[in-house]
Amino acid sequence: MKTLTASESAAAPANDDAATAKALSPVLPRNDASTGADAVDYLVHAATAQWTGGLSPESLALAFADWLQHLAASPGKRFELASKAFGDGSRFVRMVSTPHATWEPWFMIKPQPGDNRFSGPDWALPAFNVMAQAFLLGEQWWHSAVSGLHGVSKGNAAIVDFVIRQYVDTVAPSNFAVCNPEVLRRMMETGGGNFVSGWHNCLEDCRNLFGVQPSEPTHFMVGKDIAVTRGKVVYRNELIELIQYAPVTTDVCPDPVLIVPAWIMKYYILDLSPENSLVRFLVERGFTVFMISWRNPGPADRDLGLDDYRKLGVDAAINVINQLVPERPIHATGYCLGGTLLAIAAARLQKERPGCLRSVTLLAAQVDFTKAGELTLFINESQVAFLEDMMWQRGVLEAAQMAGAFRLLRSNDMIWSRLVRDYLIGERAAPSDLMSWNADATRMPYRMHSEYLRKLFLENDLAEGRYFVDGQPIALSDLRAPMFVVGTLRDHVAPWHSVHKIHLLAEADIEFVLASGGHNAGIVAPPLEEGRSYQLLDKKADGPYVGPDEWLQRAAHREGSWWLEWVRFLTSHSDAWVPAQPSLHAPQGGPPLDDAPGLYVLQR
């Protein structure tokens, strides 16, 4: 593996005009027999994607056709829906007509747990409460119209339910100034100044949308406010920089920790501001930590595949660590997509280099995608083919495209509540390190993203033994090193029931943790932050399987951060501490290439 010099690395992220032109030339993705007609189809689909947000119109049309045809052929279901509408309406009118003295808020329906649109005390006032309940009853009716219809495929029913919910959410009374008591109260307090502030916020967002950056950045700066743990870039290739963090204790754990983050975002979610940095937490407790920082790919990287990420990423990092910390097994850790890739690499290493890994930690990472949550709504044959055609023209999936899909999964929290707060109430949320990281997305190479969606999400090859590396199938049953696996309770990207499936696949001792919070906030869980909790239950390799529902009943509930449990796990699977090395260096004793956080993390 070639290691780039500092001067070469500075030029590596930039693509010259020739390379860019080559990348944008018609490279047909399916097979060599593709024709000019195929190219026309790809271009048409790519143009269509600009108007649909990357959603396949054919996929939506098929789902709605499935639902509507079965609904038309089900008079019993239609009668049930009509009866529900009449019954709910009649009861609602009777309750609204009662004297004011007997009024009780939420007399018919309450918001679902996690729905914070109507959580303020003013929503209990009669006029606003009536509007909120009327909306919730309508929302419930539409959900009933989609659910339980015999003959409709589960996937199509979920798509229809999701799309209808998006449209219904647009007319929620919380989204309109005249219907939202919090907006009206703010208007009275400020004399309408909230709308002036909201207008300025809207103009600022429009300027940012068109590339006009504010004169004074309000977000956290990489290398200044976040990603500031001291370290050196000890290795660089065309896809990764490998950062080694400087020790701060006299003695350190002899077994290094390698962290493989997801490449969908920048690595520093695990090295945010000092008080929220998992890396800093480990280093202060005597661990030698290495971190992969992925390069943000451009159109010229369209042909980078999932196996390139394994070879140039995980395998390259392990080879370098073996040179820097010789004869010591590695505590390998993967977050989100990085955990999936690590599981693939670890299963292969178990066959080729048993004992290379001391332990494997998976943080909110899936290896079986049969229950991958609402994200699977965007992943069927029609949708994947549509995305492939769109990416074929661009060479990458743009960061905004991916971010938009994730926002739709939590539209109430990520879209509507933000619009109300920013533009109607006229207040910005206080900037945070996690929000700044969340806005720092990366692009996905065409080939890698297509392979990931098809082989893992769509066909579930990894869990079912059909995923091949160098011509040999990968079996997750080859995972034998002790495992520490973390799921998060409110994860919309990697639902914890899906993460829990590792119990069915790996033949290893597993400590499984279910942390409070979501996909990101549940992983960033510093011990000093209040309100954290988790559940923990371990399973021996030869122990009986415990399903997720039973696991939830049996697992011990503990207050605090799971980070402390992980340190205990790493320590229990490590040898005695040794003196820290005085300085950091590249392989063969060469000087480090750069200070952390390196160059790749700064790419846009």
N, C-alpha and C positions, 0 to 999 in steps of 0.2 A: 504494500500500500504506500503510495507516494505521500510524503509530508510536504506541504507547501511552505516555502519561506515566507517571511513577513511581507516582503514586497510582492510576491506572487499572490499571497492571500488578499492583499488590499485590492488587487485587480480582479480576483476571482468572482466576486459578486456581480461585477458589471459585464454585460454581454455586448460585444461589438455588433455593428450593423449587419455584418455578414452572418454572424451566428443567429441573430434575431430573424433575419430574412429566411434563413434555412429552417428555423423552428416554425415559422409561420407558413411555410410551403405546404401544399396538400399532402399530408402523410395520412393515408387512409388507415383507420384503426382496426378494422375487422380482420381482413386478410388480404393477401396479395392479389386476389381475384376481384377486389372491389373495382367498380367501374365509375365512369364519369357521372352516371345517373346517381350513384351513391353519394358522390361529392355534392351534387345539387341538393339531395335530401339533407345532408349534414348542414349545409349552409342555410337552408330554409328553417330547419329546426333551431339552429343557433340564433337566427333572427327572431324566431317566435319566442325564444327564451327571454329575450330582452323585455318582452311585454308581459310575460307570465311569471316573472321572478324565478325562473328555472323550474317551475312546475309543469309537468307534462299535461297538456290539455286532453290528450287521448286517455291518460290514466284517470283523470277526473271524470271524463265522459263515460268511460266504462263502469266506474264505480256508481255514478248516479243512475246509469241505465239499469244496472243490476238491482239497485234499490227500488227505483220507480216501477220497474216491471213486476217485481215481486209484491210491491205494495198494491199495484193495480189488480193483481191476481189474488189478493187476500182481503175479501170483504169483512171477515171477522176482525182483522187488525184495524181496518178503517173504522168499523163501528166502535171498537174499543177506544180509538183515538178521539172520535167524535163524542163519545160518552164522557171521556176524561175532560175534554174541553168544556162540555156543558156542565159537568159536576163541579169542576174547579171554579168556573165562572160564577155559577149560582152561589156557591159557598162564599166566594170572595165578595160578591155583592151584598150578601146577608151580613157578613162581618163588617164591611165598610159602613153599612147602614146602622150599626149599633150606636147607642148614645156614647158621647165622648167620655163620660165617666167610667165606662167599662172597657175603654180602648186598651189593648195590649199589643205592643210591637211584635212583629214576626209571628202573627197569630196563625198563619197558614204554612209558611215556608221560611227557612233560614238559609243564609249563604252556606255553601259547602266549606269544610275546613280548608284553609289556605286561600279562600276567596276574600281578599281584603278590600274590595271595592266599596263595601257598605259597612265597614267596621267602625267608623267614627260615631261618636254619641249622637250627633245631629241626625243620623239616619234613623234614629228611633222616633223622631217627631212624626206625627200622623201623616201629613201630606207627603213627605219624602219616603216614609216607610211604605205607604201604599204603592207608590211608583216602583220602589225597589222590589216589593213582593210580586207585583204584576209582571215585572220583567223576569224575575226568577221562575215564576210559574210558566211563562212562555218558553223560557230556556229549557225547563224541565220537560215541557210537552214536546219540543222538537227532539230532545234526546230520546224520549219514548217512541217517537215516530221512526227513529232509526234503529233502535235496539229491539231485540227479540223478534225480528221478522224472519220467519222460517224460510230457508233457502238462500238467503243472501250470504255471500262469503264474509268471513270475519274481517278480512282485510278491506273489502269494499265498504262494509258497514262502518269500519273505523275511519276510513277516508271521508265518507259522507258526513259522519258525525263531526269530524274535525273541521271540515269546510263550513258546515252550517254554523258551528260554534263560532268560527271566526267572523262570519257575517252577523250573527246575533249579537256578538260582543260589541260591534260597532254602534249599536243603538242602545247600549246600557245607559240608564239615566245618569250614571256617574260621569259620563263623557261630555255632558252638556252643562253649560254654566247655569242656565235657568232651573235645572233639575238637581243640581249638586249643592247640598246645603253648606259644604265646606267652602266651595267657591263663593257662594253668596255671603257667607260670614266674613270671608277674607275681603270681599268687595266692600262691605260695610266698614270694616276696620281700617281699610286703606283709602277709602273714598274712590275706589276704582283704580287705584295705583297698581293693583295686581295685574290688570290687563295691560297696562303700559309696560310693566316689567316682562310680562309674557310675550309681548310684541317684540321687545328687544331680544329676548331669548330666541324667538323664532328667527329673527333676522341673523343672529349670530350662527344658528344652526344652518341656515341657508348658505351663509358665506363659507362655512366649513365644508358643506356639501359640494360646493363648486371650487374647493381647493384654496380658498382664501383663509389662511390661518390667522388666529388672533395674535395681536402684537405681544401679549403677555400670556404665555401658556399657563393654564390652570391645572394641568394634569401632572402626575408624578413623572420625573425624568429618570430614564434608565441610566444606571451608573452614578446617579447623583442622589436620588431619593429611594429608588428601588434597585434590586440586583447590585447591592453594594458590599456583599460579603467578600472579604479579601481573598484573592486567588489569582491563578495564572492560566492562560491558555497554553496547554502543554502539547497539543496536537491539533492539526487542522487538515482536512481533506476537502474535496469538492462539495461535500454535503454537511459535514459537522465540524464544530470546534469542540474539543474536550477540555473542560475547565477542571483544574484541581484546586481545591480551596485550602488556604494556608491554615495550619494547626494553630490553636490558641491555648492548648494545654501542654504540659510538660510530657505527659505520656499519652499515647493514642492506642486505639484498637488496632491490632495488627492486620485485621481483615478489612480491606477497603469497601466502601459503599459506592456503587455506581447507580446513578439515577437516570432513567430514560424517560424524558417527558414526552407528551404528545407533540406532534409537529403541526397540529392544526392551529396552535397559538405559540407564542414565545415561551421559552423555558422558565422564565423567572416567576411564574406563579408559585414555585417552590422556593423562591428567594425574593420575596416582596420587601417591604420596609423591614428594618431589623427586628421589630417586635413581632412581625408576622412571618418571618423567614424560617422555613423548615430546615434549610441548609445551615443557617446560623445556629439553630437549635442543636443539630447533630454535631457540628464542629465544636461547639462549647462543651459538649459531653464527650469529647475525645475521639470522634470518628473521623477517619480520613475519607473525604467525600469527593467524588468525581461527578460531573454533570455534563450531559450532552446538550449542546446548543445547536439546533438545526438551522441550516441556511434557508432563507426564504426563496423558494424556487421561482423562476421566471419562465416565459414561453420556451426558451431554449432547453429547458429541463423536462419537456413534455414526455420523453421516453424513459424517465426514471421510474422504475417499478417498485413494488413492495419489497422484492428481494434485494434491490439496491439499497433500500433503507436498512434492511437487516445487515447486509455486508458492510456498507460504508458507515453504518451507524453503530449498532450494537456490537457486531463482531469486531469492527475496527477499534472501538473503545476498549473492549475486553483485552484485545491483543496489546494495546498500549499500556493498560493498567498492569498486565502481567509482566511487562518490561520494567515499569516503574516500581512495582511492589511485587518482586518475584517470589514465586513459590507460596503465594498466599491466595486462598479461594476468595471469591467476591460475594458480598451481599448485594445482589442485583435487585433493583427496584424500578417498576414501571408505572407510569400514571396515564390513565385513559388509553388512547391509541398506543402510547409507548408501552403500556403493560401488555397489550395484545401482541405487539411485536416482540417484546421480551419473552413472552410465553413460547412463541415460535422458536426463538433463538435458544431458549433454555432447554426445550425438548430435544432439539438437535444436538446441543452440547452434551446432554446426558448420554447420548449414544457415542459421540466422538471423543469427548474429554470429560468422563465422569469425575466428579470432585472439583470441577472448575468453579462451580458456584457453591458458596457456603449456604445461602438461603435465597429465596425468591419472594419479593414483596410486590403485590399487585394493588394499586390504589385506584378504585373506581374503574376497573378495567374488565372488559368482557372477553370471554373466549368462546362462548356459545351465544349465538345471536337469535335464537328462536323467540326470546321474550325481551327484545331490545327496546321496548317502550314505544312511545309515539314517534320516535325517530324513524321507525320502520314504515311509517306512512309515506315517507319520501323514497322508499326503496322497494320497488317492484320492477318487473321486466320493462314495462313501458317507461317508468320514470328513470331507471338507470340508463336505458338506451337514449332517452332524451338528453340526460346529462352528458353522456359520452359524445353525442353529436355537438352539443354546446361547447364542451371542452376541446373537441377536435379542432375547432376553428381557433380558439384562443391559446391552446396548449396547456392551460391551467384552469382550475376552478378558482375564481376570484374570491378574495377574503370577504367582500361584502355579500356575495352569494351565500356563502356558508353561514355568516353571521345572521343573515336574514332568516334562514331556516330555523336556527336555534331560537331566535326571538319569537317566531310564530308558535313554537312549542309552549312558550310562556307569555302569550301576547298580553294578558292582563297585567302582568308584572313588568314586562320588558317594553311594551309599546303604550298601551292605553293609560296606565297609571302614570307613566313618565310624561305623556302629553298633557294630562290634566295638571300634574304638578308644575311642569315647566311653563306651560302656556296659559293656563287658566288661573291657577293659584299664583303663578309668577315667581316660583322659588326653584332654585337649582338644588339638587341633592349635593350634599357635601362631598367634595372629591375624595376618593380613596385609592389606595394602591391596587385593590382588586378591580375597581372600575377601570383604572388606567390600563391594567393588563388586559382586561376583557375587550378593550377597544384596539388592541395591538394584534390583530389577526394576521394570518399568513395565507399564502396561496397553496393549492394542492396540484402537483403535477398530474397531467392527464392520465398517464398509464397507471401510476400508483393508485390514484383515487378510483379509477375504474376497477382495478383488481381488488381493491379493498371492499368496494361495494358488492362486487359480484361474488368473489370467492368466500368472503366472510359473512357479510350481511345477507345477501340474496340466497346463496347456496349452502352456507354454513359448513364449508369444507373443513375448516380447522377442527371443529368439534366432532365431525363425523369421519375423520381420518382420511380425507381426500386432499388435504393440502400438501403439496410437494415442494421440497427444497432440494435442489441439485438432483432431481430425478428420484428422490426417495420420499415416501410419505412421512409426515410428521404426526406422531401420536402423543397427545397430551398425557396419556397414561405413563409416558416416560419421565414426567416431572416427579422426581424423587426427593429433591432437596426440601428441607422444611420451608413452609410457606406461611406468610402473614398476608392476609387478604382483607381489604377494607372496602365496604360498601357504604353508601350514604342514604339516609332515610328518605329524602325527598329528591332523589336523583332523576332528572328527566332525560339524561343522555345515556347513562348506564344504570338502569334500575337495579336495585340491590338484589331482587329476586334473580335477575340475570347473572349478576356477579357471583351469587351464591352457587351457581351451577358448577363452579370449579370443584365442588365436593364430589360431583358425579364423574369427573374426568381425570383428575390428578391422583396418583397413588403416593401421596405424601402426607406427612403430618401437617395439618392446617389449623392455624389460629384465625378465626373469622371474626371481624369487628364490624358492627353496624353503628356508624357515627351519625349523630344528629346533623342536620343541615343538608345542603344540596351538593351537586356534582363538584363545585369549586369551593364553596364556603365550608362544606363538610370536611374537605381535605385540609384546607388552611385553618387549623384549629389550635392556635397557640395556647399553652396551659394557663396563661394569665387572663385570658378572655373568659368572662363569666357566661353562664348559660350553656356550656358545653356538656354533652353526655354521650355515652356509647354503651353498647352491649357487646359482650365477648363470650365466645364459646369455642373450645378447641376440639379437634377431631383427629384421632390417630389414624395412620395410614390403614391399619387393619380394623378400625372401628366401624360400627354400623352407620349407615347414612341417616342423616337427620334432615328432613325437608324444611323449607324456609318457614312455614307456619309453625311447625313444632320447634324449630330453632328459636323463633321469636319468643316462644313461651318459656323455653329452658335457659336462654342466655342470661347471664348475670347483668344487671343494669348498674352502671357506675357513673358518677358525676365526674366532670373534668374532661381532659383532652386525651384522645387515643395516642397522641405522640409519646406520652410516657410509657404506654404499653409497648409501643414499637421499640423504644430504647431498651426496655427490659428484654424483649424478644431478641434483638440484635446482640445484646450483651450475653444472653444465655447461650447463644450459638457462636461465640467468639472465644479465642484463646486469651491468655493474660496480656494486659496492656504492655506496650514497649515504648521506649523513648521516641519522641517525635523527630522526624528528620529536619535538619536546620533550615533547608532551603528547598524550593521547588525547581524542577528542571524538566526538560523534554526528554524523550527516549535517547539512549546512548549518551546521557549527560549533557546534551546541548542546552542552550539557554531557552527559557520560555518564549513563546511567540508574541504574547501580548498580556497585558493585565486583564483580569476579569472586569466586565462581562464579555470582552472580546468584540469582534467586528460583526459577526453574523446576526447578533441580536438587534443591531442597529439598522438592519436593512428594512426598507419599506417596499 
